[in-house]
Each structure stands twice: as C-alpha cells, then as structure tokens.
C-alpha cells in the first residue's frame, strides 16, 4: 500500500507539490516505516503474517474540540494514541499465536523499492538489506528458501514450502532495490507484472 500511495503522489494530475500529493507521500513513507518495523521488531528480523498494533490498555483516547475548530462536528473527532512503553511486553507490535509465521511476502520490499526509486533516500535500501539478511539467515534451505514457522523463535527453522511470489516478486524487488544503476524505469517505460 505504501508503494501505491507514493506512485499516486508522483503521478497526480495536481503534481507532486500539491497538498494531497504531499499528504499521500508522507503517508506512504510512514507506512513503509511501519512495515519495516514489523520486521525489525521481531527476534528474527522477519515479519509475522499477522501483526497486531496497540494493546487494549493503549487504545487511543478521544481528543475533543480539535476538529470543531475547523468546523467539523465533535462526533467526528479523531483518535490520538496514548504513549506506549517500548518493553517487549508492551511493544507497539505484537504477534498472536497461530499468526507468527512468515510466508516470504513481497509487499514490504516492493514499497521500499518504490520509495527508494522515487525519493532517492538510501534508508529504504538499508531497510531492504536488513530484511534480505534475515531471509538469508532464517529462510534459506539447502536448495531454495522456505517459509518460516515462527518469527518469535530464532530456532524454528524454515518449512519445506515456498510460494511462487517469493521468486517472482520478493526477490525481484530486492534485486532491483540493490541495483542503483538499473535501467528499469517504472514511471515512464516499464510495467511490472507479478508471478
């Protein structure tokens, strides 16, 4: 989703400098960062298939009056998160049992690739490299790569299962992310397909 928002911002008929495009690009960057944190915050550096956000005691509280000043009724006031401790017990992200597996999905590295190409910011390449190193360390098998059964357990080991999107998308975006001199021009010349 982050990559799509970034592409939308850069191809908007209003131009990249428009208020909407700047909002969408800021949101795309925030989504990219959040997706990266889902990887970086796990013991293995791999993201679980399902990651949950704020715990019940950290649910946002309603902030009254802010939108009323802008002419929007109070009933539509938005929610502001309260502070969240960074201890493992109270982390921003947590994984429930039966959702701690990693399927080698491409969406995060696709977003990092697109954000890197559009903004030129090398941080997206660094985050992609960290994800790639974790895939190499925890998902590589003797002959290929395998899904990881539990991202919270560094000793779980890869499964004997690899979806085709791993080769067709995940590794494609990682390869392109690490090739700064690539002639690929997805804005003007090339169209990516999936698997």
Secondary structure, 3 states (H helix, E strand, C coil): CHHHHHHHHHHCCCCCCCHHHHHHHHHHHHHHHHHHHHHHCCCCCCCCCCCECCCHHHCCEECCCCCHHHCCCHHHCCEECCCCCCCHHHCCCECCCCCCCECCCCHHHHHHHHHHHHHCCCHHHHHHHHHHHHHHHHHECCCCECCECCCCCCCCCECCCCCHHHHHHHHHHHHHHCCCCCCCCCCCCCCCCCC
